[in-house]
Amino acid sequence: MKAHFLLLSFLLFGLIAKGQGVVVQGQSECTVAGSQHGATIQFESRTLWGLGIFYQAELGNGHETYIPKDTFLGMLVQAPLATAKRISFFAMLRAGFVNENFVVLVPGLETRVHISPRFGTAFGMSMRMGYAAVSGKLFVKVF
C-alpha cells in the first residue's frame, strides 16, 4: 500500500512540477529610506501566476564588512495583467517582516522584458513607507 502511494505521489508531483517554472531574481529597490538589494525565488505557472519568497536589505558599510540594515523578508504573489511575446505586465503583492518586528504589505506593478526565453530584466514600482519606490531586477528561469 505504501509503495503504491509513493509511486502515485511521485507521478503527481512530476505532473505538477512540469506545469511550473522556477524563477530566480536578483533585485535592487530604491526607497525613500535608501537603496536595498536582495534576491527572490518563485514558482511560476504556465499562465504566469507566481508565488515565492524574497529577502532584501540595505547594505550598511562597516569597517571591513557589510552589515545588513533594515532587512525585509517575506513572500510574494504575482498576477499577470497583460502578456505578449517579449513583454509582460504584472500586479505584485509582497508581504513580510521588516527588521523582524513590523508586518508590511507592499502592492506594486512590474514590467518584464524577456531578452531570451530564459533570461530577462524587470522594472517595477511599488508603495513603500508611504512613498513610491522603484525597483530593477534581473531574472533567470531555471526550469
N, C-alpha and C positions, 0 to 999 in steps of 0.2 A: 504494500500500500504506500509506504513512504517513497519507494523508488518511482512509482507512478506519479506521485505528487511532485517529486523533484523534477522528473522529466517534463511534466506538463508546465511546471513553473519556469524552467529554462526556456521552453519553447515560447511561452507567453512573454517572458522578459525579452527574448530576442526579437519578437514581433514589435513590441513596444519600443525597444531601443532603435530598431530600424526606421521607425517613423519620426525619430527625433535627431537633433544635432546638438553637439556641444560647442559652445562659442566661448572663447577666452578673449578678454579685452584688457588692454592697458589704458588708463584714463587719467586725465588731468582736468580739474574743475577750478575755475576762478570764482570765488565767492567774495562777499563784502569783507570777510574776515581774513582773506588771503587765499593763496593757491593750495589746493590739495591734490595729491596724486594717489593712485591705487590700482586695483585690479578687480575684475568681475569674471565669474564663471557662471554660465547659464545654460539651461536646456532650452532648445528652441524646436517647436513642432514644424511640420511641413507648411502649416498655414501661418507661420511666423509668430505665433503666441509664444511668450517666453517666461521662464521662472528661474531665478538664480540668486546667488549670494554675491556680496561685494564687500570690499574693505578699502577705505581711503583715509589718508591722514595728511596733515601739514608737516613737512619735514623741517623741524626746528634745527638750527645749526648749533651743535655743541662744540666743545673744544676740538675733539678729534673724531667724534661720531655724530651721526644724525639721530636725533631723538624725536620720535613721532609725537605731534601735538594734535589735539582736537580730533581724535580718531572717530570715524563714522563707519560702523559696520552693520550689516543687516541683509535684508532680502529685497528683491525687486520683481515686479511684474510688468510685462511688456505686452501691449496690444497693437496690432497693425491698424493703421488708419488708411494708408494707400500704398500700393506696391507697383513697381514697374520692373523692367529687366535689370537696370543698374542702380535704381534709387528707391528707397523705401522710407516711409514716414511712420513713426510710432508714438503712441502715448505711453508714458512710463510712470510708474509709482514705486518709489523707494521708501522702505520703512526700516528703521533701525535705531540703534543707540549711539548717541554722541557722548564720548568720554565715559562710557559705561554707566551713565546716570540718567540721561534725558532721552525720552522716546520722541522720534522725529518722523514725520510723514513729508515726503518731498514729491510733489507732482511735477511732471515735465514732459517736454516734447523732444524727439530726436529724429534727425535725418541721417540715413545711412547711404553712403555712396560705395558701391561694390566695384573695386578695382579688378578683381578676378572672382571666379566662383567661390573661392575660399578666403579671400583677403579683402579688406576694405577699411574705410575710415568713417567715423560718425561725428556729427556735431549736434550738440543739444543745448537746451535752455530749460531752466527749472526755477523754482522759488525756494531759496534757502535763507533762513534767518530774516524773513520778511522782505528780502530784496531779490532781484533777478541774479541768477548765476549762469555762467556759460561753461560748457564742457567740450572737450575734444577727446576722441577715442580712436585707437587702432584695434581692429578685431581680426581674429583668425577662427574660421570654422574648422574644428578639429575632426569631427565625424560628419 
